[in-house]
Amino acid sequence: MPLFRQRKPGQLERDWDPEQFVTVRNTTNSNILLDLPTGYFRLDAGRSFRMTPDIAGVPQVKDLVAAGQVEISKA
């Protein structure tokens, strides 16, 4: 008997829909450590990552966007 139950694709918690996500991009030459409600996330220099739009409401991210160190764009 398996130790865990496999999920079928129809039972996933969230379906991947590109329209529901934003791209967060580090515009600096240094890594940024984000302290998100779900835990720490390192956004490497010049890299981008897809996240849910509520990332824009995190105070640290708001400050970084205002300083021009991070860009948030609609996918």
C-alpha positions in Angstrom: 0.0 0.0 0.0 1.5 3.4 -0.9 2.3 5.8 1.9 0.6 8.7 0.1 -2.4 9.1 -2.1 -1.7 10.4 -5.6 -3.8 13.3 -6.8 -5.5 13.4 -10.1 -5.0 16.6 -12.2 -8.6 17.5 -11.7 -8.1 17.6 -7.9 -5.2 20.1 -7.8 -5.8 23.1 -5.5 -4.9 25.7 -8.2 -4.9 25.3 -12.0 -2.2 27.1 -13.8 -3.8 30.0 -15.7 -1.2 32.6 -16.9 -3.8 35.4 -16.7 -4.0 35.0 -12.9 -0.3 35.6 -12.3 2.1 38.5 -12.5 5.9 38.5 -13.2 8.1 39.9 -10.5 11.6 41.0 -11.8 14.7 42.0 -9.9 16.2 44.9 -11.8 19.3 45.2 -9.7 22.7 43.5 -9.8 22.3 41.9 -6.4 20.1 39.3 -4.9 17.0 40.3 -2.9 15.7 38.3 0.0 11.9 38.8 0.3 10.2 38.1 3.6 6.9 36.9 2.4 3.9 35.7 4.5 4.7 32.2 3.3 8.4 32.4 4.1 11.6 33.7 2.7 12.1 33.9 -1.1 15.4 34.9 -2.8 14.9 36.7 -6.0 18.3 36.6 -7.8 19.9 39.5 -9.6 18.2 40.1 -13.0 15.9 37.2 -12.6 12.1 37.0 -12.7 9.5 34.8 -11.1 5.8 34.3 -11.6 3.7 34.9 -8.5 0.1 35.6 -7.6 -1.0 39.3 -7.8 -1.3 39.7 -4.0 2.5 39.9 -3.9 2.1 43.6 -4.7 0.4 44.1 -1.3 3.5 43.0 0.7 5.1 46.1 2.3 8.7 45.1 1.5 7.7 44.6 -2.1 5.9 47.9 -2.3 9.1 49.6 -1.0 11.2 47.8 -3.6 8.9 48.7 -6.4 8.9 52.4 -5.3 12.7 52.4 -5.2 12.8 50.9 -8.7 14.6 47.7 -7.6 11.7 45.4 -8.5 9.2 45.5 -11.4 5.8 43.8 -11.4 4.2 43.3 -14.7 1.1 41.4 -15.9 1.9 38.2 -17.6 
